[in-house]
Amino acid sequence: MVKKYCPGCGRISFSACREDWYCPYCREDISRQPDYGINETVHLGGKNEAGEIGAGKDSRIITA
Ligand SMILES: [Zn+2]
């Protein structure tokens, strides 16, 4: 089982299959997105082609 981050809607989806993976929320094709182990931290900004991790829109720190 692996999980992927969808850059289209910013949600995480889980699947046992790594082929033809479409986001269940917005139907974006995320087959080429990097996959993560089930316990691995997902970097919300995703990775670009150089393997760099983006900041991500949800990476801000929220203080009460
Ligand atoms: Zn999506």
N, CA, C, O and the ligand as a Tripos MOL2 file, in Angstrom:
@<TRIPOS>MOLECULE
protein
  257   255    65     0     0
PROTEIN
NO_CHARGES

@<TRIPOS>ATOM
      1 N           0.8520   -1.1910    0.0000 N.3       1 MET1
      2 CA          0.0000    0.0000    0.0000 C.3       1 MET1
      3 C           0.8880    1.2410    0.0000 C.2       1 MET1
      4 O           1.8250    1.3660    0.7890 O.2       1 MET1
      5 N           0.5660    2.1320   -0.8930 N.am      2 VAL2
      6 CA          1.3020    3.3950   -0.9510 C.3       2 VAL2
      7 C           0.2990    4.5370   -1.0150 C.2       2 VAL2
      8 O          -0.8950    4.3360   -1.2340 O.2       2 VAL2
      9 N           0.8150    5.7220   -0.8190 N.am      3 LYS3
     10 CA         -0.0600    6.8820   -0.8980 C.3       3 LYS3
     11 C           0.5810    7.9260   -1.7920 C.2       3 LYS3
     12 O           1.7990    7.9460   -1.9730 O.2       3 LYS3
     13 N          -0.2480    8.7870   -2.3460 N.am      4 LYS4
     14 CA          0.2480    9.8510   -3.2050 C.3       4 LYS4
     15 C          -0.4480   11.1540   -2.8630 C.2       4 LYS4
     16 O          -1.5790   11.1980   -2.3770 O.2       4 LYS4
     17 N           0.2950   12.2070   -3.1460 N.am      5 TYR5
     18 CA         -0.2570   13.5370   -2.9540 C.3       5 TYR5
     19 C          -0.7610   14.0500   -4.2880 C.2       5 TYR5
     20 O          -0.0510   13.9730   -5.2910 O.2       5 TYR5
     21 N          -1.9660   14.5680   -4.3120 N.am      6 CYS6
     22 CA         -2.5180   15.1250   -5.5370 C.3       6 CYS6
     23 C          -2.3050   16.6330   -5.5740 C.2       6 CYS6
     24 O          -2.8480   17.3510   -4.7350 O.2       6 CYS6
     25 N          -1.5240   17.1240   -6.5310 N.am      7 PRO7
     26 CA         -1.2950   18.5710   -6.6220 C.3       7 PRO7
     27 C          -2.5290   19.3130   -7.1320 C.2       7 PRO7
     28 O          -2.6170   20.5360   -7.0200 O.2       7 PRO7
     29 N          -3.4720   18.5710   -7.6880 N.am      8 GLY8
     30 CA         -4.6660   19.2060   -8.2260 C.3       8 GLY8
     31 C          -5.5930   19.7100   -7.1310 C.2       8 GLY8
     32 O          -6.1160   20.8210   -7.2150 O.2       8 GLY8
     33 N          -5.7950   18.8910   -6.1010 N.am      9 CYS9
     34 CA         -6.7330   19.2680   -5.0410 C.3       9 CYS9
     35 C          -6.0620   19.2930   -3.6770 C.2       9 CYS9
     36 O          -6.6650   19.7070   -2.6870 O.2       9 CYS9
     37 N          -4.7920   18.8420   -3.6290 N.am     10 GLY10
     38 CA         -4.0550   18.9170   -2.3770 C.3      10 GLY10
     39 C          -4.4420   17.8590   -1.3570 C.2      10 GLY10
     40 O          -4.2550   18.0560   -0.1560 O.2      10 GLY10
     41 N          -4.9800   16.7390   -1.8240 N.am     11 ARG11
     42 CA         -5.3740   15.6920   -0.9040 C.3      11 ARG11
     43 C          -4.5320   14.4470   -1.1270 C.2      11 ARG11
     44 O          -3.8950   14.2850   -2.1680 O.2      11 ARG11
     45 N          -4.5420   13.5730   -0.1290 N.am     12 ILE12
     46 CA         -3.7670   12.3390   -0.1860 C.3      12 ILE12
     47 C          -4.7040   11.1930   -0.5400 C.2      12 ILE12
     48 O          -5.8030   11.0860    0.0050 O.2      12 ILE12
     49 N          -4.2690   10.3470   -1.4440 N.am     13 SER13
     50 CA         -5.0650    9.1500   -1.7220 C.3      13 SER13
     51 C          -4.1930    7.9180   -1.5220 C.2      13 SER13
     52 O          -2.9700    7.9820   -1.6460 O.2      13 SER13
     53 N          -4.8300    6.8080   -1.2130 N.am     14 PHE14
     54 CA         -4.1430    5.5620   -0.9360 C.3      14 PHE14
     55 C          -4.5390    4.5190   -1.9700 C.2      14 PHE14
     56 O          -5.6750    4.4850   -2.4440 O.2      14 PHE14
     57 N          -3.5750    3.6690   -2.3080 N.am     15 SER15
     58 CA         -3.8940    2.6070   -3.2400 C.3      15 SER15
     59 C          -2.8630    1.5050   -3.1390 C.2      15 SER15
     60 O          -1.7250    1.7380   -2.7330 O.2      15 SER15
     61 N          -3.2640    0.3140   -3.5070 N.am     16 ALA16
     62 CA         -2.3370   -0.7980   -3.5680 C.3      16 ALA16
     63 C          -1.7540   -0.9270   -4.9640 C.2      16 ALA16
     64 O          -0.7980   -1.6710   -5.1800 O.2      16 ALA16
     65 N          -2.3280   -0.2040   -5.9060 N.am     17 CYS17
     66 CA         -1.9010   -0.2690   -7.2970 C.3      17 CYS17
     67 C          -1.2040    1.0160   -7.6910 C.2      17 CYS17
     68 O          -1.6950    2.1040   -7.3910 O.2      17 CYS17
     69 N          -0.0700    0.9070   -8.3590 N.am     18 ARG18
     70 CA          0.6870    2.0900   -8.7350 C.3      18 ARG18
     71 C           0.4660    2.4890  -10.1790 C.2      18 ARG18
     72 O           1.0770    3.4500  -10.6440 O.2      18 ARG18
     73 N          -0.3690    1.7980  -10.8870 N.am     19 GLU19
     74 CA         -0.5850    2.1070  -12.3070 C.3      19 GLU19
     75 C          -1.9340    2.7660  -12.5110 C.2      19 GLU19
     76 O          -2.9060    2.4530  -11.8230 O.2      19 GLU19
     77 N          -1.9810    3.6810  -13.4650 N.am     20 ASP20
     78 CA         -3.2270    4.3720  -13.8070 C.3      20 ASP20
     79 C          -3.9480    4.8810  -12.5660 C.2      20 ASP20
     80 O          -5.1110    4.5740  -12.3070 O.2      20 ASP20
     81 N          -3.2030    5.6660  -11.8220 N.am     21 TRP21
     82 CA         -3.7210    6.1650  -10.5520 C.3      21 TRP21
     83 C          -4.3640    7.5270  -10.7570 C.2      21 TRP21
     84 O          -3.6870    8.5090  -11.0630 O.2      21 TRP21
     85 N          -5.6580    7.5740  -10.5890 N.am     22 TYR22
     86 CA         -6.3770    8.8350  -10.6970 C.3      22 TYR22
     87 C          -6.8680    9.2480   -9.3200 C.2      22 TYR22
     88 O          -7.3440    8.4300   -8.5320 O.2      22 TYR22
     89 N          -6.7400   10.5310   -9.0550 N.am     23 CYS23
     90 CA         -7.1980   11.0590   -7.7730 C.3      23 CYS23
     91 C          -8.6890   10.7650   -7.6040 C.2      23 CYS23
     92 O          -9.4830   11.0780   -8.4910 O.2      23 CYS23
     93 N          -9.0740   10.1680   -6.4810 N.am     24 PRO24
     94 CA        -10.4980    9.8540   -6.2720 C.3      24 PRO24
     95 C         -11.3430   11.0910   -5.9990 C.2      24 PRO24
     96 O         -12.5730   11.0340   -6.0130 O.2      24 PRO24
     97 N         -10.6650   12.2110   -5.7500 N.am     25 TYR25
     98 CA        -11.4170   13.4170   -5.4080 C.3      25 TYR25
     99 C         -11.6560   14.3200   -6.6100 C.2      25 TYR25
    100 O         -12.7560   14.8390   -6.8030 O.2      25 TYR25
    101 N         -10.6100   14.5010   -7.4180 N.am     26 CYS26
    102 CA        -10.7650   15.4410   -8.5370 C.3      26 CYS26
    103 C         -10.4470   14.7860   -9.8850 C.2      26 CYS26
    104 O         -10.4750   15.4510  -10.9200 O.2      26 CYS26
    105 N         -10.1460   13.4880   -9.8730 N.am     27 ARG27
    106 CA         -9.9120   12.7000  -11.0860 C.3      27 ARG27
    107 C          -8.6450   13.0960  -11.8290 C.2      27 ARG27
    108 O          -8.4870   12.7500  -13.0010 O.2      27 ARG27
    109 N          -7.7500   13.8060  -11.1790 N.am     28 GLU28
    110 CA         -6.4910   14.1500  -11.8170 C.3      28 GLU28
    111 C          -5.6310   12.8950  -11.9430 C.2      28 GLU28
    112 O          -5.6330   12.0320  -11.0650 O.2      28 GLU28
    113 N          -4.8960   12.8110  -13.0510 N.am     29 ASP29
    114 CA         -3.9850   11.6830  -13.2400 C.3      29 ASP29
    115 C          -2.7270   11.9190  -12.4120 C.2      29 ASP29
    116 O          -1.9150   12.7790  -12.7520 O.2      29 ASP29
    117 N          -2.5600   11.1700  -11.3390 N.am     30 ILE30
    118 CA         -1.3980   11.3510  -10.4680 C.3      30 ILE30
    119 C          -0.4700   10.1460  -10.5370 C.2      30 ILE30
    120 O           0.3070    9.8890   -9.6170 O.2      30 ILE30
    121 N          -0.5640    9.4130  -11.6400 N.am     31 SER31
    122 CA          0.2780    8.2290  -11.8120 C.3      31 SER31
    123 C           1.7630    8.5590  -11.7450 C.2      31 SER31
    124 O           2.5720    7.7460  -11.2990 O.2      31 SER31
    125 N           2.1100    9.7600  -12.1940 N.am     32 ARG32
    126 CA          3.5190   10.1500  -12.2440 C.3      32 ARG32
    127 C           3.9730   10.8910  -10.9920 C.2      32 ARG32
    128 O           5.1350   11.2870  -10.8980 O.2      32 ARG32
    129 N           3.0940   11.0800  -10.0480 N.am     33 GLN33
    130 CA          3.4970   11.7160   -8.8030 C.3      33 GLN33
    131 C           4.3230   10.7150   -7.9980 C.2      33 GLN33
    132 O           4.1140    9.5060   -8.1030 O.2      33 GLN33
    133 N           5.2560   11.2190   -7.1970 N.am     34 PRO34
    134 CA          6.0510   10.2940   -6.3730 C.3      34 PRO34
    135 C           5.1590    9.5950   -5.3550 C.2      34 PRO34
    136 O           4.2510   10.2090   -4.7930 O.2      34 PRO34
    137 N           5.4170    8.3170   -5.1190 N.am     35 ASP35
    138 CA          4.6130    7.6250   -4.1180 C.3      35 ASP35
    139 C           5.3550    7.5560   -2.7900 C.2      35 ASP35
    140 O           6.5840    7.5940   -2.7380 O.2      35 ASP35
    141 N           4.5980    7.4580   -1.7530 N.am     36 TYR36
    142 CA          5.1360    7.4710   -0.4060 C.3      36 TYR36
    143 C           4.7030    6.2100    0.3290 C.2      36 TYR36
    144 O           3.6310    5.6620    0.0750 O.2      36 TYR36
    145 N           5.5460    5.7680    1.2330 N.am     37 GLY37
    146 CA          5.1650    4.6550    2.0870 C.3      37 GLY37
    147 C           4.0300    5.0840    3.0080 C.2      37 GLY37
    148 O           3.8010    6.2740    3.2240 O.2      37 GLY37
    149 N           3.3350    4.1090    3.5370 N.am     38 ILE38
    150 CA          2.1240    4.4010    4.2970 C.3      38 ILE38
    151 C           2.4400    5.2160    5.5420 C.2      38 ILE38
    152 O           1.5980    5.9820    6.0110 O.2      38 ILE38
    153 N           3.6460    5.0580    6.0810 N.am     39 ASN39
    154 CA          4.0250    5.7980    7.2900 C.3      39 ASN39
    155 C           4.9820    6.9460    6.9940 C.2      39 ASN39
    156 O           5.5130    7.5750    7.9090 O.2      39 ASN39
    157 N           5.1940    7.2100    5.7230 N.am     40 GLU40
    158 CA          6.1410    8.2400    5.3310 C.3      40 GLU40
    159 C           5.4680    9.6060    5.3110 C.2      40 GLU40
    160 O           4.2960    9.7360    4.9570 O.2      40 GLU40
    161 N           6.2340   10.6200    5.6990 N.am     41 THR41
    162 CA          5.6900   11.9650    5.6810 C.3      41 THR41
    163 C           5.5810   12.4610    4.2470 C.2      41 THR41
    164 O           6.5320   12.3550    3.4730 O.2      41 THR41
    165 N           4.4390   12.9940    3.9020 N.am     42 VAL42
    166 CA          4.2380   13.5400    2.5620 C.3      42 VAL42
    167 C           4.5540   15.0260    2.5750 C.2      42 VAL42
    168 O           4.0360   15.7900    3.3900 O.2      42 VAL42
    169 N           5.4100   15.4060    1.6590 N.am     43 HIS43
    170 CA          5.7270   16.8140    1.5090 C.3      43 HIS43
    171 C           4.6780   17.4270    0.5960 C.2      43 HIS43
    172 O           4.6070   17.1160   -0.5930 O.2      43 HIS43
    173 N           3.8760   18.2910    1.1660 N.am     44 LEU44
    174 CA          2.6920   18.7720    0.4600 C.3      44 LEU44
    175 C           2.9980   19.5340   -0.8150 C.2      44 LEU44
    176 O           2.1500   19.6390   -1.7010 O.2      44 LEU44
    177 N           4.2030   20.0630   -0.9090 N.am     45 GLY45
    178 CA          4.5360   20.7760   -2.1270 C.3      45 GLY45
    179 C           4.8970   19.8490   -3.2670 C.2      45 GLY45
    180 O           5.0290   20.2760   -4.4140 O.2      45 GLY45
    181 N           5.0570   18.5670   -2.9430 N.am     46 GLY46
    182 CA          5.4530   17.6100   -3.9530 C.3      46 GLY46
    183 C           6.9110   17.7890   -4.3270 C.2      46 GLY46
    184 O           7.6210   18.6080   -3.7430 O.2      46 GLY46
    185 N           7.3490   17.0150   -5.3080 N.am     47 LYS47
    186 CA          8.7200   17.1060   -5.7740 C.3      47 LYS47
    187 C           8.7260   17.4940   -7.2330 C.2      47 LYS47
    188 O           7.9040   17.0150   -8.0140 O.2      47 LYS47
    189 N           9.6510   18.3620   -7.6030 N.am     48 ASN48
    190 CA          9.7530   18.7030   -9.0140 C.3      48 ASN48
    191 C          10.6670   17.6990   -9.7080 C.2      48 ASN48
    192 O          11.1140   16.7270   -9.0980 O.2      48 ASN48
    193 N          10.9340   17.9360  -10.9590 N.am     49 GLU49
    194 CA         11.7020   16.9570  -11.7280 C.3      49 GLU49
    195 C          13.1380   16.8120  -11.2400 C.2      49 GLU49
    196 O          13.7960   15.8070  -11.5090 O.2      49 GLU49
    197 N          13.6180   17.8260  -10.5200 N.am     50 ALA50
    198 CA         14.9750   17.7610   -9.9850 C.3      50 ALA50
    199 C          15.0120   17.0840   -8.6180 C.2      50 ALA50
    200 O          16.0750   16.9390   -8.0140 O.2      50 ALA50
    201 N          13.8330   16.6690   -8.1370 N.am     51 GLY51
    202 CA         13.7840   15.9960   -6.8530 C.3      51 GLY51
    203 C          13.7270   16.9460   -5.6740 C.2      51 GLY51
    204 O          13.8280   16.5280   -4.5200 O.2      51 GLY51
    205 N          13.5630   18.2450   -5.9760 N.am     52 GLU52
    206 CA         13.4730   19.2040   -4.8830 C.3      52 GLU52
    207 C          12.0460   19.2130   -4.3250 C.2      52 GLU52
    208 O          11.0680   19.0280   -5.0510 O.2      52 GLU52
    209 N          11.9690   19.4270   -3.0620 N.am     53 ILE53
    210 CA         10.6610   19.4180   -2.4140 C.3      53 ILE53
    211 C          10.1400   20.8460   -2.2950 C.2      53 ILE53
    212 O          10.8190   21.7260   -1.7670 O.2      53 ILE53
    213 N           8.9470   21.0580   -2.7850 N.am     54 GLY54
    214 CA          8.3560   22.3760   -2.7340 C.3      54 GLY54
    215 C           7.8340   22.7150   -1.3500 C.2      54 GLY54
    216 O           7.6610   21.8390   -0.5020 O.2      54 GLY54
    217 N           7.5860   23.9970   -1.1350 N.am     55 ALA55
    218 CA          7.1220   24.4380    0.1750 C.3      55 ALA55
    219 C           5.7060   23.9610    0.4390 C.2      55 ALA55
    220 O           5.3920   23.5070    1.5400 O.2      55 ALA55
    221 N           4.8580   24.0630   -0.5610 N.am     56 GLY56
    222 CA          3.4890   23.6090   -0.3850 C.3      56 GLY56
    223 C           2.6110   24.6520    0.2680 C.2      56 GLY56
    224 O           3.0460   25.3820    1.1580 O.2      56 GLY56
    225 N           1.3820   24.7140   -0.1780 N.am     57 LYS57
    226 CA          0.4840   25.7480    0.3290 C.3      57 LYS57
    227 C           0.0630   25.5040    1.7680 C.2      57 LYS57
    228 O          -0.3790   26.4270    2.4530 O.2      57 LYS57
    229 N           0.1970   24.2640    2.2330 N.am     58 ASP58
    230 CA         -0.2360   23.9590    3.5840 C.3      58 ASP58
    231 C           0.9300   23.8420    4.5630 C.2      58 ASP58
    232 O           0.7710   23.3370    5.6750 O.2      58 ASP58
    233 N           2.0950   24.3120    4.1410 N.am     59 SER59
    234 CA          3.2730   24.1490    4.9880 C.3      59 SER59
    235 C           3.4000   25.2540    6.0170 C.2      59 SER59
    236 O           4.2880   25.2020    6.8680 O.2      59 SER59
    237 N           2.5360   26.2500    5.9580 N.am     60 ARG60
    238 CA          2.6160   27.3410    6.9210 C.3      60 ARG60
    239 C           2.3040   26.8340    8.3250 C.2      60 ARG60
    240 O           1.5900   25.8470    8.5030 O.2      60 ARG60
    241 N           2.8430   27.5180    9.2960 N.am     61 ILE61
    242 CA          2.6140   27.1400   10.6800 C.3      61 ILE61
    243 C           1.4490   27.9690   11.2400 C.2      61 ILE61
    244 O           1.4590   29.2000   11.2030 O.2      61 ILE61
    245 N           0.4790   27.2710   11.7410 N.am     62 ILE62
    246 CA         -0.6940   27.9560   12.2840 C.3      62 ILE62
    247 C          -0.5910   28.0050   13.7940 C.2      62 ILE62
    248 O          -0.4460   26.9750   14.4520 O.2      62 ILE62
    249 N          -0.6660   29.1990   14.3350 N.am     63 THR63
    250 CA         -0.6230   29.3410   15.7900 C.3      63 THR63
    251 C          -1.9730   29.8290   16.2800 C.2      63 THR63
    252 O          -2.5930   30.6990   15.6680 O.2      63 THR63
    253 N          -2.4110   29.2750   17.3630 N.am     64 ALA64
    254 CA         -3.7310   29.6340   17.9040 C.3      64 ALA64
    255 C          -3.6890   30.9880   18.6010 C.2      64 ALA64
    256 O          -4.7070   31.4500   19.1150 O.2      64 ALA64
    257 ZN         -7.0620   15.5000   -6.5750 Zn       65 ZN65
@<TRIPOS>BOND
     1     1     2 1
     2     2     3 1
     3     3     4 2
     4     3     5 am
     5     5     6 1
     6     6     7 1
     7     7     8 2
     8     7     9 am
     9     9    10 1
    10    10    11 1
    11    11    12 2
    12    11    13 am
    13    13    14 1
    14    14    15 1
    15    15    16 2
    16    15    17 am
    17    17    18 1
    18    18    19 1
    19    19    20 2
    20    19    21 am
    21    21    22 1
    22    22    23 1
    23    23    24 2
    24    23    25 am
    25    25    26 1
    26    26    27 1
    27    27    28 2
    28    27    29 am
    29    29    30 1
    30    30    31 1
    31    31    32 2
    32    31    33 am
    33    33    34 1
    34    34    35 1
    35    35    36 2
    36    35    37 am
    37    37    38 1
    38    38    39 1
    39    39    40 2
    40    39    41 am
    41    41    42 1
    42    42    43 1
    43    43    44 2
    44    43    45 am
    45    45    46 1
    46    46    47 1
    47    47    48 2
    48    47    49 am
    49    49    50 1
    50    50    51 1
    51    51    52 2
    52    51    53 am
    53    53    54 1
    54    54    55 1
    55    55    56 2
    56    55    57 am
    57    57    58 1
    58    58    59 1
    59    59    60 2
    60    59    61 am
    61    61    62 1
    62    62    63 1
    63    63    64 2
    64    63    65 am
    65    65    66 1
    66    66    67 1
    67    67    68 2
    68    67    69 am
    69    69    70 1
    70    70    71 1
    71    71    72 2
    72    71    73 am
    73    73    74 1
    74    74    75 1
    75    75    76 2
    76    75    77 am
    77    77    78 1
    78    78    79 1
    79    79    80 2
    80    79    81 am
    81    81    82 1
    82    82    83 1
    83    83    84 2
    84    83    85 am
    85    85    86 1
    86    86    87 1
    87    87    88 2
    88    87    89 am
    89    89    90 1
    90    90    91 1
    91    91    92 2
    92    91    93 am
    93    93    94 1
    94    94    95 1
    95    95    96 2
    96    95    97 am
    97    97    98 1
    98    98    99 1
    99    99   100 2
   100    99   101 am
   101   101   102 1
   102   102   103 1
   103   103   104 2
   104   103   105 am
   105   105   106 1
   106   106   107 1
   107   107   108 2
   108   107   109 am
   109   109   110 1
   110   110   111 1
   111   111   112 2
   112   111   113 am
   113   113   114 1
   114   114   115 1
   115   115   116 2
   116   115   117 am
   117   117   118 1
   118   118   119 1
   119   119   120 2
   120   119   121 am
   121   121   122 1
   122   122   123 1
   123   123   124 2
   124   123   125 am
   125   125   126 1
   126   126   127 1
   127   127   128 2
   128   127   129 am
   129   129   130 1
   130   130   131 1
   131   131   132 2
   132   131   133 am
   133   133   134 1
   134   134   135 1
   135   135   136 2
   136   135   137 am
   137   137   138 1
   138   138   139 1
   139   139   140 2
   140   139   141 am
   141   141   142 1
   142   142   143 1
   143   143   144 2
   144   143   145 am
   145   145   146 1
   146   146   147 1
   147   147   148 2
   148   147   149 am
   149   149   150 1
   150   150   151 1
   151   151   152 2
   152   151   153 am
   153   153   154 1
   154   154   155 1
   155   155   156 2
   156   155   157 am
   157   157   158 1
   158   158   159 1
   159   159   160 2
   160   159   161 am
   161   161   162 1
   162   162   163 1
   163   163   164 2
   164   163   165 am
   165   165   166 1
   166   166   167 1
   167   167   168 2
   168   167   169 am
   169   169   170 1
   170   170   171 1
   171   171   172 2
   172   171   173 am
   173   173   174 1
   174   174   175 1
   175   175   176 2
   176   175   177 am
   177   177   178 1
   178   178   179 1
   179   179   180 2
   180   179   181 am
   181   181   182 1
   182   182   183 1
   183   183   184 2
   184   183   185 am
   185   185   186 1
   186   186   187 1
   187   187   188 2
   188   187   189 am
   189   189   190 1
   190   190   191 1
   191   191   192 2
   192   191   193 am
   193   193   194 1
   194   194   195 1
   195   195   196 2
   196   195   197 am
   197   197   198 1
   198   198   199 1
   199   199   200 2
   200   199   201 am
   201   201   202 1
   202   202   203 1
   203   203   204 2
   204   203   205 am
   205   205   206 1
   206   206   207 1
   207   207   208 2
   208   207   209 am
   209   209   210 1
   210   210   211 1
   211   211   212 2
   212   211   213 am
   213   213   214 1
   214   214   215 1
   215   215   216 2
   216   215   217 am
   217   217   218 1
   218   218   219 1
   219   219   220 2
   220   219   221 am
   221   221   222 1
   222   222   223 1
   223   223   224 2
   224   223   225 am
   225   225   226 1
   226   226   227 1
   227   227   228 2
   228   227   229 am
   229   229   230 1
   230   230   231 1
   231   231   232 2
   232   231   233 am
   233   233   234 1
   234   234   235 1
   235   235   236 2
   236   235   237 am
   237   237   238 1
   238   238   239 1
   239   239   240 2
   240   239   241 am
   241   241   242 1
   242   242   243 1
   243   243   244 2
   244   243   245 am
   245   245   246 1
   246   246   247 1
   247   247   248 2
   248   247   249 am
   249   249   250 1
   250   250   251 1
   251   251   252 2
   252   251   253 am
   253   253   254 1
   254   254   255 1
   255   255   256 2
@<TRIPOS>SUBSTRUCTURE
     1 MET1         2 RESIDUE 1 A MET
     2 VAL2         6 RESIDUE 1 A VAL
     3 LYS3        10 RESIDUE 1 A LYS
     4 LYS4        14 RESIDUE 1 A LYS
     5 TYR5        18 RESIDUE 1 A TYR
     6 CYS6        22 RESIDUE 1 A CYS
     7 PRO7        26 RESIDUE 1 A PRO
     8 GLY8        30 RESIDUE 1 A GLY
     9 CYS9        34 RESIDUE 1 A CYS
    10 GLY10       38 RESIDUE 1 A GLY
    11 ARG11       42 RESIDUE 1 A ARG
    12 ILE12       46 RESIDUE 1 A ILE
    13 SER13       50 RESIDUE 1 A SER
    14 PHE14       54 RESIDUE 1 A PHE
    15 SER15       58 RESIDUE 1 A SER
    16 ALA16       62 RESIDUE 1 A ALA
    17 CYS17       66 RESIDUE 1 A CYS
    18 ARG18       70 RESIDUE 1 A ARG
    19 GLU19       74 RESIDUE 1 A GLU
    20 ASP20       78 RESIDUE 1 A ASP
    21 TRP21       82 RESIDUE 1 A TRP
    22 TYR22       86 RESIDUE 1 A TYR
    23 CYS23       90 RESIDUE 1 A CYS
    24 PRO24       94 RESIDUE 1 A PRO
    25 TYR25       98 RESIDUE 1 A TYR
    26 CYS26      102 RESIDUE 1 A CYS
    27 ARG27      106 RESIDUE 1 A ARG
    28 GLU28      110 RESIDUE 1 A GLU
    29 ASP29      114 RESIDUE 1 A ASP
    30 ILE30      118 RESIDUE 1 A ILE
    31 SER31      122 RESIDUE 1 A SER
    32 ARG32      126 RESIDUE 1 A ARG
    33 GLN33      130 RESIDUE 1 A GLN
    34 PRO34      134 RESIDUE 1 A PRO
    35 ASP35      138 RESIDUE 1 A ASP
    36 TYR36      142 RESIDUE 1 A TYR
    37 GLY37      146 RESIDUE 1 A GLY
    38 ILE38      150 RESIDUE 1 A ILE
    39 ASN39      154 RESIDUE 1 A ASN
    40 GLU40      158 RESIDUE 1 A GLU
    41 THR41      162 RESIDUE 1 A THR
    42 VAL42      166 RESIDUE 1 A VAL
    43 HIS43      170 RESIDUE 1 A HIS
    44 LEU44      174 RESIDUE 1 A LEU
    45 GLY45      178 RESIDUE 1 A GLY
    46 GLY46      182 RESIDUE 1 A GLY
    47 LYS47      186 RESIDUE 1 A LYS
    48 ASN48      190 RESIDUE 1 A ASN
    49 GLU49      194 RESIDUE 1 A GLU
    50 ALA50      198 RESIDUE 1 A ALA
    51 GLY51      202 RESIDUE 1 A GLY
    52 GLU52      206 RESIDUE 1 A GLU
    53 ILE53      210 RESIDUE 1 A ILE
    54 GLY54      214 RESIDUE 1 A GLY
    55 ALA55      218 RESIDUE 1 A ALA
    56 GLY56      222 RESIDUE 1 A GLY
    57 LYS57      226 RESIDUE 1 A LYS
    58 ASP58      230 RESIDUE 1 A ASP
    59 SER59      234 RESIDUE 1 A SER
    60 ARG60      238 RESIDUE 1 A ARG
    61 ILE61      242 RESIDUE 1 A ILE
    62 ILE62      246 RESIDUE 1 A ILE
    63 THR63      250 RESIDUE 1 A THR
    64 ALA64      254 RESIDUE 1 A ALA
    65 ZN65       257 GROUP 0 **** ****
